[in-house]
Amino acid sequence: MSSSANSLASSRSARWVLIGIGVLAIVGLSVYLLLRAADNTLSGVNEAKKGRTTTAVVKAKEYVRFDEKNHSYIGEFGKPMEAKPGTEQWRIYYQIENFDQVPEPKRSELLRSEEARIKQFGSRFYPFSTPEREFYDRTQVGDQLEVLYRYIGDEKEIINVRNLTHPKS
C-alpha cells in the first residue's frame, strides 16, 4: 500500500471517529434535555399536589334535604352529583380571598379560574352531614375560614375547611 492510500484510509477512519463522537454528543445532549424536561414536569406535578392554605369569607348558609324531585347538585368540579332522597346537607357557602401561596403566573391563572367558576356555578360550598352539624351551627356569615386546597391545572380541590373566627372550643 502506498503512503497516499494509507493516508486516505487513515483520513476516512478519522472522519468516522469524528462522526461517531458527534453522534454520541448529540444523543447525550438529547438524553440530558429529555431528562431535564421530565424532571421539570414531575416537579410541576408534585408542586400542584401540595396542600396549600388560604383564607375565605363565609357568604351564606343553607340547609338542604334531598327528596325524589331534588336529588342532585353541582359538585366541586362543576359536575352533577347525585344524592339519595332523605340525605341532608348543611352548606356553608364561601369565597376564597387569594391564592398568594402560589407563585405567578399560576396565581393569576387560579384567580381567573375561580372568578369564572363563581360566575358559572355561584359560590363554593362545603357540605356538612349530620355528624358535622356543630361546625355549621357555630359558623356565621362573615366568618373567616382557613381553606386547605390543592390545584390540578386551574381547578381547585378543597381538602378541608376550618373556622378561624369561631374555632372549635
Backbone as JSON Lines, residues from 0, in Angstrom:
{"i":0,"aa":"M","n":[0.84,-1.17,0.0],"ca":[0.0,0.0,0.0],"c":[0.88,1.23,0.0]}
{"i":1,"aa":"S","n":[0.51,2.17,-0.81],"ca":[1.31,3.38,-0.89],"c":[0.97,4.3,0.27]}
{"i":2,"aa":"S","n":[1.82,5.27,0.45],"ca":[1.61,6.2,1.57],"c":[0.37,7.05,1.35]}
{"i":3,"aa":"S","n":[0.03,7.36,0.08],"ca":[-1.19,8.15,-0.15],"c":[-2.43,7.31,0.13]}
{"i":4,"aa":"A","n":[-2.42,6.02,-0.16],"ca":[-3.55,5.14,0.14],"c":[-3.68,4.98,1.65]}
{"i":5,"aa":"N","n":[-2.53,4.85,2.33],"ca":[-2.51,4.77,3.79],"c":[-3.09,6.04,4.4]}
{"i":6,"aa":"S","n":[-2.7,7.16,3.85],"ca":[-3.16,8.45,4.35],"c":[-4.67,8.61,4.12]}
{"i":7,"aa":"L","n":[-5.15,8.13,2.97],"ca":[-6.58,8.21,2.65],"c":[-7.39,7.32,3.6]}
{"i":8,"aa":"A","n":[-6.91,6.1,3.85],"ca":[-7.59,5.18,4.76],"c":[-7.6,5.74,6.17]}
{"i":9,"aa":"S","n":[-6.49,6.31,6.58],"ca":[-6.38,6.9,7.91],"c":[-7.3,8.1,8.02]}
{"i":10,"aa":"S","n":[-7.43,8.88,6.95],"ca":[-8.3,10.05,6.94],"c":[-9.77,9.62,7.04]}
{"i":11,"aa":"R","n":[-10.13,8.53,6.35],"ca":[-11.51,8.02,6.43],"c":[-11.8,7.51,7.83]}
{"i":12,"aa":"S","n":[-10.86,6.83,8.43],"ca":[-11.04,6.33,9.8],"c":[-11.23,7.49,10.77]}
{"i":13,"aa":"A","n":[-10.42,8.51,10.6],"ca":[-10.52,9.68,11.48],"c":[-11.88,10.36,11.31]}
{"i":14,"aa":"R","n":[-12.35,10.41,10.05],"ca":[-13.64,11.03,9.77],"c":[-14.75,10.24,10.46]}
{"i":15,"aa":"W","n":[-14.72,8.91,10.39],"ca":[-15.74,8.08,11.03],"c":[-15.68,8.2,12.55]}
{"i":16,"aa":"V","n":[-14.48,8.33,13.08],"ca":[-14.35,8.53,14.52],"c":[-14.98,9.86,14.92]}
{"i":17,"aa":"L","n":[-14.73,10.91,14.15],"ca":[-15.32,12.23,14.45],"c":[-16.84,12.2,14.3]}
{"i":18,"aa":"I","n":[-17.31,11.5,13.28],"ca":[-18.76,11.38,13.1],"c":[-19.37,10.63,14.29]}
{"i":19,"aa":"G","n":[-18.74,9.56,14.71],"ca":[-19.21,8.79,15.87],"c":[-19.25,9.63,17.13]}
{"i":20,"aa":"I","n":[-18.19,10.42,17.34],"ca":[-18.14,11.3,18.51],"c":[-19.26,12.35,18.43]}
{"i":21,"aa":"G","n":[-19.5,12.9,17.24],"ca":[-20.57,13.88,17.05],"c":[-21.94,13.29,17.34]}
{"i":22,"aa":"V","n":[-22.18,12.06,16.83],"ca":[-23.46,11.39,17.07],"c":[-23.64,11.12,18.55]}
{"i":23,"aa":"L","n":[-22.59,10.64,19.21],"ca":[-22.67,10.39,20.66],"c":[-22.96,11.68,21.44]}
{"i":24,"aa":"A","n":[-22.33,12.78,21.02],"ca":[-22.57,14.05,21.69],"c":[-24.02,14.5,21.52]}
{"i":25,"aa":"I","n":[-24.56,14.33,20.3],"ca":[-25.95,14.72,20.04],"c":[-26.9,13.84,20.84]}
{"i":26,"aa":"V","n":[-26.67,12.54,20.87],"ca":[-27.51,11.62,21.63],"c":[-27.43,11.95,23.12]}
{"i":27,"aa":"G","n":[-26.21,12.19,23.61],"ca":[-26.03,12.53,25.03],"c":[-26.76,13.81,25.4]}
{"i":28,"aa":"L","n":[-26.64,14.84,24.55],"ca":[-27.32,16.11,24.8],"c":[-28.84,15.92,24.76]}
{"i":29,"aa":"S","n":[-29.33,15.12,23.82],"ca":[-30.77,14.86,23.72],"c":[-31.28,14.16,24.96]}
{"i":30,"aa":"V","n":[-30.56,13.16,25.45],"ca":[-30.96,12.44,26.66],"c":[-30.97,13.4,27.85]}
{"i":31,"aa":"Y","n":[-29.95,14.23,27.96],"ca":[-29.88,15.21,29.06],"c":[-31.08,16.15,29.02]}
{"i":32,"aa":"L","n":[-31.39,16.7,27.84],"ca":[-32.52,17.64,27.72],"c":[-33.85,16.95,28.0]}
{"i":33,"aa":"L","n":[-33.99,15.71,27.56],"ca":[-35.2,14.94,27.81],"c":[-35.39,14.68,29.3]}
{"i":34,"aa":"L","n":[-34.32,14.28,29.98],"ca":[-34.39,14.04,31.43],"c":[-34.69,15.32,32.19]}
{"i":35,"aa":"R","n":[-34.11,16.42,31.75],"ca":[-34.36,17.7,32.4],"c":[-35.82,18.13,32.24]}
{"i":36,"aa":"A","n":[-36.37,17.94,31.03],"ca":[-37.78,18.28,30.79],"c":[-38.69,17.39,31.62]}
{"i":37,"aa":"A","n":[-38.36,16.11,31.72],"ca":[-39.16,15.18,32.53],"c":[-39.11,15.58,34.0]}
{"i":38,"aa":"D","n":[-37.94,15.99,34.48],"ca":[-37.8,16.42,35.87],"c":[-38.63,17.68,36.13]}
{"i":39,"aa":"N","n":[-38.62,18.63,35.19],"ca":[-39.42,19.85,35.34],"c":[-40.91,19.53,35.38]}
{"i":40,"aa":"T","n":[-41.35,18.6,34.53],"ca":[-42.76,18.2,34.51],"c":[-43.13,17.53,35.82]}
{"i":41,"aa":"L","n":[-42.28,16.63,36.29],"ca":[-42.54,15.93,37.55],"c":[-42.56,16.91,38.72]}
{"i":42,"aa":"S","n":[-41.64,17.88,38.7],"ca":[-41.63,18.89,39.76],"c":[-42.93,19.69,39.76]}
{"i":43,"aa":"G","n":[-43.43,20.02,38.56],"ca":[-44.68,20.76,38.45],"c":[-45.85,19.97,38.99]}
{"i":44,"aa":"V","n":[-45.88,18.67,38.7],"ca":[-46.95,17.81,39.2],"c":[-46.87,17.71,40.71]}
{"i":45,"aa":"N","n":[-45.68,17.5,41.25],"ca":[-45.51,17.43,42.7],"c":[-45.88,18.75,43.37]}
{"i":46,"aa":"E","n":[-45.54,19.85,42.74],"ca":[-45.86,21.17,43.29],"c":[-47.38,21.34,43.38]}
{"i":47,"aa":"A","n":[-48.09,20.89,42.36],"ca":[-49.55,21.01,42.34],"c":[-50.21,20.12,43.38]}
{"i":48,"aa":"K","n":[-49.6,18.99,43.71],"ca":[-50.18,18.06,44.67],"c":[-50.08,18.55,46.11]}
{"i":49,"aa":"K","n":[-49.2,19.52,46.36],"ca":[-49.01,20.03,47.72],"c":[-50.28,20.69,48.23]}
{"i":50,"aa":"G","n":[-50.6,20.43,49.47],"ca":[-51.72,21.13,50.09],"c":[-51.29,22.55,50.45]}
{"i":51,"aa":"R","n":[-52.14,23.51,50.15],"ca":[-51.86,24.91,50.46],"c":[-53.0,25.46,51.3]}
{"i":52,"aa":"T","n":[-52.69,26.45,52.1],"ca":[-53.69,27.06,52.97],"c":[-53.93,28.49,52.54]}
{"i":53,"aa":"T","n":[-55.2,28.85,52.41],"ca":[-55.58,30.23,52.13],"c":[-56.76,30.58,53.03]}
{"i":54,"aa":"T","n":[-57.31,31.76,52.86],"ca":[-58.46,32.16,53.65],"c":[-59.67,32.4,52.74]}
{"i":55,"aa":"A","n":[-60.84,32.35,53.36],"ca":[-62.09,32.58,52.64],"c":[-63.06,33.26,53.61]}
{"i":56,"aa":"V","n":[-64.1,33.84,53.05],"ca":[-65.13,34.5,53.85],"c":[-66.45,33.78,53.62]}
{"i":57,"aa":"V","n":[-67.17,33.52,54.7],"ca":[-68.48,32.86,54.61],"c":[-69.47,33.86,54.02]}
{"i":58,"aa":"K","n":[-70.15,33.46,52.94],"ca":[-71.11,34.32,52.25],"c":[-72.55,33.97,52.59]}
{"i":59,"aa":"A","n":[-72.82,32.69,52.87],"ca":[-74.2,32.27,53.17],"c":[-74.18,30.89,53.8]}
{"i":60,"aa":"K","n":[-75.33,30.51,54.37],"ca":[-75.53,29.17,54.93],"c":[-76.88,28.67,54.43]}
{"i":61,"aa":"E","n":[-76.98,27.34,54.29],"ca":[-78.23,26.79,53.78],"c":[-78.37,25.34,54.21]}
{"i":62,"aa":"Y","n":[-79.59,24.98,54.6],"ca":[-79.92,23.59,54.89],"c":[-80.6,23.02,53.64]}
{"i":63,"aa":"V","n":[-80.15,21.84,53.2],"ca":[-80.74,21.19,52.03],"c":[-81.11,19.76,52.4]}
{"i":64,"aa":"R","n":[-82.35,19.39,52.06],"ca":[-82.79,18.0,52.23],"c":[-83.2,17.5,50.85]}
{"i":65,"aa":"F","n":[-82.55,16.45,50.4],"ca":[-82.83,15.89,49.09],"c":[-84.05,14.98,49.15]}
{"i":66,"aa":"D","n":[-84.86,15.04,48.09],"ca":[-86.06,14.19,48.0],"c":[-86.15,13.6,46.6]}
{"i":67,"aa":"E","n":[-87.3,13.08,46.25],"ca":[-87.48,12.45,44.93],"c":[-87.31,13.44,43.78]}
{"i":68,"aa":"K","n":[-87.71,14.69,43.98],"ca":[-87.6,15.7,42.92],"c":[-86.24,16.4,42.93]}
{"i":69,"aa":"N","n":[-85.74,16.68,44.1],"ca":[-84.46,17.38,44.26],"c":[-83.44,16.38,44.78]}
{"i":70,"aa":"H","n":[-82.66,15.78,43.86],"ca":[-81.71,14.74,44.28],"c":[-80.34,14.87,43.6]}
{"i":71,"aa":"S","n":[-80.03,16.06,43.11],"ca":[-78.69,16.27,42.55],"c":[-78.27,17.72,42.78]}
{"i":72,"aa":"Y","n":[-76.98,17.94,42.67],"ca":[-76.41,19.27,42.82],"c":[-75.1,19.33,42.04]}
{"i":73,"aa":"I","n":[-74.58,20.54,41.84],"ca":[-73.32,20.71,41.13],"c":[-72.19,20.57,42.15]}
{"i":74,"aa":"G","n":[-71.29,19.64,41.89],"ca":[-70.19,19.34,42.81],"c":[-68.99,20.26,42.63]}
{"i":75,"aa":"E","n":[-67.94,19.91,43.33],"ca":[-66.71,20.72,43.41],"c":[-66.12,21.06,42.03]}
{"i":76,"aa":"F","n":[-66.15,20.13,41.09],"ca":[-65.54,20.36,39.79],"c":[-66.55,20.69,38.71]}
{"i":77,"aa":"G","n":[-67.74,21.17,39.12],"ca":[-68.75,21.58,38.17],"c":[-69.52,20.43,37.56]}
{"i":78,"aa":"K","n":[-69.42,19.26,38.14],"ca":[-70.12,18.09,37.62],"c":[-71.33,17.78,38.5]}
{"i":79,"aa":"P","n":[-72.42,17.31,37.88],"ca":[-73.6,16.95,38.67],"c":[-73.3,15.79,39.62]}
{"i":80,"aa":"M","n":[-73.79,15.9,40.84],"ca":[-73.62,14.87,41.86],"c":[-75.01,14.41,42.28]}
{"i":81,"aa":"E","n":[-75.18,13.12,42.43],"ca":[-76.45,12.56,42.86],"c":[-76.44,12.4,44.38]}
{"i":82,"aa":"A","n":[-77.61,12.59,44.99],"ca":[-77.79,12.38,46.43],"c":[-79.04,11.53,46.64]}
{"i":83,"aa":"K","n":[-78.95,10.62,47.57],"ca":[-80.11,9.77,47.87],"c":[-81.21,10.62,48.51]}
{"i":84,"aa":"P","n":[-82.46,10.37,48.13],"ca":[-83.56,11.07,48.81],"c":[-83.47,10.83,50.32]}
{"i":85,"aa":"G","n":[-83.69,11.89,51.08],"ca":[-83.58,11.82,52.53],"c":[-82.23,12.31,53.04]}
{"i":86,"aa":"T","n":[-81.24,12.45,52.15],"ca":[-79.93,12.96,52.54],"c":[-80.05,14.43,52.94]}
{"i":87,"aa":"E","n":[-79.38,14.78,54.02],"ca":[-79.38,16.18,54.49],"c":[-77.97,16.76,54.37]}
{"i":88,"aa":"Q","n":[-77.91,18.02,53.99],"ca":[-76.64,18.75,53.96],"c":[-76.84,20.1,54.62]}
{"i":89,"aa":"W","n":[-75.86,20.47,55.42],"ca":[-75.8,21.81,55.97],"c":[-74.64,22.46,55.24]}
{"i":90,"aa":"R","n":[-74.95,23.42,54.37],"ca":[-73.94,24.01,53.49],"c":[-73.47,25.36,54.01]}
{"i":91,"aa":"I","n":[-72.17,25.54,53.89],"ca":[-71.56,26.83,54.17],"c":[-70.96,27.31,52.85]}
{"i":92,"aa":"Y","n":[-71.51,28.41,52.32],"ca":[-71.03,28.99,51.07],"c":[-69.93,29.99,51.41]}
{"i":93,"aa":"Y","n":[-68.85,29.95,50.66],"ca":[-67.72,30.83,50.96],"c":[-67.03,31.27,49.67]}
{"i":94,"aa":"Q","n":[-66.24,32.33,49.81],"ca":[-65.45,32.84,48.69],"c":[-63.99,32.9,49.1]}
{"i":95,"aa":"I","n":[-63.14,32.25,48.32],"ca":[-61.69,32.26,48.58],"c":[-61.16,33.67,48.33]}
{"i":96,"aa":"E","n":[-60.33,34.15,49.25],"ca":[-59.83,35.53,49.16],"c":[-58.61,35.68,48.26]}
{"i":97,"aa":"N","n":[-57.72,34.69,48.26],"ca":[-56.5,34.84,47.46],"c":[-55.83,33.48,47.25]}
{"i":98,"aa":"F","n":[-54.85,33.49,46.38],"ca":[-54.0,32.32,46.14],"c":[-52.54,32.75,46.27]}
{"i":99,"aa":"D","n":[-52.25,33.58,47.28],"ca":[-50.92,34.15,47.47],"c":[-49.84,33.1,47.75]}
{"i":100,"aa":"Q","n":[-50.24,31.87,48.07],"ca":[-49.28,30.81,48.38],"c":[-48.68,30.22,47.11]}
{"i":101,"aa":"V","n":[-49.2,30.6,45.95],"ca":[-48.77,30.05,44.67],"c":[-48.02,31.14,43.9]}
{"i":102,"aa":"P","n":[-46.87,30.83,43.33],"ca":[-46.13,31.85,42.58],"c":[-46.83,32.2,41.25]}
{"i":103,"aa":"E","n":[-46.53,33.38,40.75],"ca":[-47.01,33.78,39.42],"c":[-46.3,32.93,38.39]}
{"i":104,"aa":"P","n":[-46.87,32.66,37.26],"ca":[-48.15,33.12,36.73],"c":[-49.32,32.23,37.15]}
{"i":105,"aa":"K","n":[-49.05,31.13,37.87],"ca":[-50.1,30.2,38.28],"c":[-51.13,30.89,39.18]}
{"i":106,"aa":"R","n":[-50.67,31.81,40.04],"ca":[-51.58,32.52,40.95],"c":[-52.68,33.25,40.17]}
{"i":107,"aa":"S","n":[-52.29,33.98,39.14],"ca":[-53.27,34.71,38.33],"c":[-54.2,33.76,37.59]}
{"i":108,"aa":"E","n":[-53.66,32.64,37.12],"ca":[-54.48,31.63,36.44],"c":[-55.54,31.07,37.4]}
{"i":109,"aa":"L","n":[-55.13,30.79,38.65],"ca":[-56.07,30.27,39.64],"c":[-57.15,31.31,39.99]}
{"i":110,"aa":"L","n":[-56.75,32.57,40.1],"ca":[-57.71,33.64,40.39],"c":[-58.74,33.76,39.26]}
{"i":111,"aa":"R","n":[-58.26,33.76,38.02],"ca":[-59.18,33.86,36.88],"c":[-60.14,32.68,36.83]}
{"i":112,"aa":"S","n":[-59.61,31.48,37.07],"ca":[-60.48,30.3,37.02],"c":[-61.5,30.32,38.16]}
{"i":113,"aa":"E","n":[-61.11,30.86,39.31],"ca":[-62.06,30.95,40.44],"c":[-63.17,31.95,40.12]}
{"i":114,"aa":"E","n":[-62.82,33.09,39.52],"ca":[-63.82,34.08,39.13],"c":[-64.78,33.49,38.1]}
{"i":115,"aa":"A","n":[-64.26,32.74,37.13],"ca":[-65.11,32.11,36.11],"c":[-66.01,31.05,36.75]}
{"i":116,"aa":"R","n":[-65.49,30.32,37.72],"ca":[-66.28,29.29,38.4],"c":[-67.45,29.92,39.16]}
{"i":117,"aa":"I","n":[-67.19,31.03,39.84],"ca":[-68.25,31.73,40.59],"c":[-69.34,32.23,39.64]}
{"i":118,"aa":"K","n":[-68.92,32.79,38.48],"ca":[-69.91,33.27,37.51],"c":[-70.77,32.13,36.98]}
{"i":119,"aa":"Q","n":[-70.16,30.97,36.76],"ca":[-70.88,29.85,36.18],"c":[-71.72,29.07,37.19]}
{"i":120,"aa":"F","n":[-71.18,28.83,38.4],"ca":[-71.83,27.94,39.36],"c":[-72.24,28.61,40.67]}
{"i":121,"aa":"G","n":[-71.8,29.85,40.9],"ca":[-72.07,30.51,42.17],"c":[-70.96,30.22,43.18]}
{"i":122,"aa":"S","n":[-71.16,30.65,44.4],"ca":[-70.13,30.48,45.45],"c":[-69.87,29.01,45.74]}
{"i":123,"aa":"R","n":[-68.66,28.74,46.13],"ca":[-68.31,27.39,46.57],"c":[-69.06,27.1,47.86]}
{"i":124,"aa":"F","n":[-69.33,25.84,48.11],"ca":[-69.9,25.48,49.4],"c":[-69.24,24.21,49.9]}
{"i":125,"aa":"Y","n":[-69.25,24.1,51.21],"ca":[-68.73,22.9,51.86],"c":[-69.93,22.23,52.49]}
{"i":126,"aa":"P","n":[-70.29,21.03,52.04],"ca":[-71.47,20.36,52.59],"c":[-71.13,19.56,53.84]}
{"i":127,"aa":"F","n":[-71.86,19.83,54.91],"ca":[-71.65,19.09,56.16],"c":[-72.81,18.12,56.35]}
{"i":128,"aa":"S","n":[-72.51,16.97,56.89],"ca":[-73.56,15.98,57.19],"c":[-73.93,16.1,58.67]}
{"i":129,"aa":"T","n":[-74.85,15.29,59.11],"ca":[-75.35,15.36,60.48],"c":[-74.24,15.33,61.53]}
{"i":130,"aa":"P","n":[-73.23,14.43,61.43],"ca":[-72.2,14.42,62.47],"c":[-71.37,15.72,62.54]}
{"i":131,"aa":"E","n":[-71.34,16.47,61.45],"ca":[-70.54,17.7,61.41],"c":[-71.38,18.96,61.62]}
{"i":132,"aa":"R","n":[-72.61,18.78,62.03],"ca":[-73.53,19.91,62.13],"c":[-73.04,20.97,63.12]}
{"i":133,"aa":"E","n":[-72.3,20.59,64.12],"ca":[-71.79,21.54,65.12],"c":[-70.96,22.63,64.44]}
{"i":134,"aa":"F","n":[-70.17,22.27,63.44],"ca":[-69.36,23.25,62.69],"c":[-70.3,24.24,62.0]}
{"i":135,"aa":"Y","n":[-71.33,23.73,61.36],"ca":[-72.31,24.57,60.68],"c":[-72.97,25.53,61.66]}
{"i":136,"aa":"D","n":[-73.38,25.03,62.83],"ca":[-74.09,25.84,63.82],"c":[-73.25,27.0,64.34]}
{"i":137,"aa":"R","n":[-71.96,26.79,64.54],"ca":[-71.13,27.87,65.1],"c":[-70.57,28.82,64.05]}
{"i":138,"aa":"T","n":[-70.71,28.48,62.78],"ca":[-70.21,29.33,61.71],"c":[-71.27,30.34,61.29]}
{"i":139,"aa":"Q","n":[-70.86,31.61,61.17],"ca":[-71.78,32.69,60.81],"c":[-71.33,33.36,59.51]}
{"i":140,"aa":"V","n":[-72.29,33.98,58.82],"ca":[-71.97,34.76,57.62],"c":[-70.97,35.83,58.02]}
{"i":141,"aa":"G","n":[-69.91,35.98,57.24],"ca":[-68.85,36.95,57.52],"c":[-67.65,36.34,58.23]}
{"i":142,"aa":"D","n":[-67.79,35.13,58.77],"ca":[-66.65,34.47,59.44],"c":[-65.53,34.23,58.43]}
{"i":143,"aa":"Q","n":[-64.31,34.22,58.97],"ca":[-63.15,33.9,58.13],"c":[-62.82,32.42,58.3]}
{"i":144,"aa":"L","n":[-62.6,31.76,57.17],"ca":[-62.27,30.35,57.16],"c":[-60.84,30.14,56.69]}
{"i":145,"aa":"E","n":[-60.25,29.08,57.16],"ca":[-58.97,28.61,56.62],"c":[-59.33,27.47,55.67]}
{"i":146,"aa":"V","n":[-58.85,27.56,54.44],"ca":[-59.18,26.56,53.42],"c":[-57.9,25.86,52.99]}
{"i":147,"aa":"L","n":[-57.87,24.55,53.16],"ca":[-56.75,23.73,52.7],"c":[-57.14,23.2,51.33]}
{"i":148,"aa":"Y","n":[-56.32,23.49,50.31],"ca":[-56.65,23.08,48.95],"c":[-55.39,22.63,48.22]}
{"i":149,"aa":"R","n":[-55.61,22.02,47.07],"ca":[-54.53,21.78,46.11],"c":[-55.12,22.01,44.74]}
{"i":150,"aa":"Y","n":[-54.26,22.32,43.79],"ca":[-54.79,22.6,42.46],"c":[-54.34,21.53,41.47]}
{"i":151,"aa":"I","n":[-55.2,21.33,40.49],"ca":[-54.94,20.42,39.39],"c":[-55.24,21.24,38.14]}
{"i":152,"aa":"G","n":[-54.21,21.67,37.43],"ca":[-54.42,22.59,36.32],"c":[-54.9,23.91,36.89]}
{"i":153,"aa":"D","n":[-56.09,24.34,36.47],"ca":[-56.66,25.56,37.06],"c":[-57.85,25.25,37.96]}
{"i":154,"aa":"E","n":[-58.07,23.96,38.25],"ca":[-59.13,23.54,39.16],"c":[-58.57,23.43,40.58]}
{"i":155,"aa":"K","n":[-59.42,23.71,41.56],"ca":[-59.02,23.59,42.95],"c":[-59.78,22.46,43.61]}
{"i":156,"aa":"E","n":[-59.06,21.64,44.36],"ca":[-59.68,20.59,45.15],"c":[-59.61,21.04,46.61]}
{"i":157,"aa":"I","n":[-60.77,21.2,47.23],"ca":[-60.82,21.63,48.63],"c":[-60.67,20.4,49.5]}
{"i":158,"aa":"I","n":[-59.67,20.42,50.36],"ca":[-59.37,19.27,51.21],"c":[-60.03,19.42,52.58]}
{"i":159,"aa":"N","n":[-59.97,20.63,53.13],"ca":[-60.53,20.85,54.47],"c":[-60.86,22.33,54.66]}
{"i":160,"aa":"V","n":[-61.82,22.6,55.52],"ca":[-62.2,23.96,55.87],"c":[-62.24,24.06,57.39]}
{"i":161,"aa":"R","n":[-61.69,25.15,57.93],"ca":[-61.66,25.36,59.38],"c":[-62.09,26.79,59.67]}
{"i":162,"aa":"N","n":[-62.9,26.99,60.69],"ca":[-63.39,28.33,61.06],"c":[-62.33,29.02,61.92]}
{"i":163,"aa":"L","n":[-61.83,30.15,61.44],"ca":[-60.84,30.92,62.2],"c":[-61.51,31.89,63.17]}
{"i":164,"aa":"T","n":[-62.71,32.36,62.81],"ca":[-63.42,33.33,63.65],"c":[-64.02,32.67,64.88]}
{"i":165,"aa":"H","n":[-64.61,31.5,64.7],"ca":[-65.23,30.75,65.81],"c":[-64.64,29.34,65.82]}
{"i":166,"aa":"P","n":[-63.38,29.21,66.27],"ca":[-62.77,27.88,66.28],"c":[-63.47,26.96,67.29]}
{"i":167,"aa":"K","n":[-63.28,25.68,67.06],"ca":[-63.87,24.7,67.97],"c":[-63.28,24.88,69.34]}
{"i":168,"aa":"S","n":[-64.15,24.9,70.37],"ca":[-63.63,25.12,71.73],"c":[-63.12,23.86,72.36]}
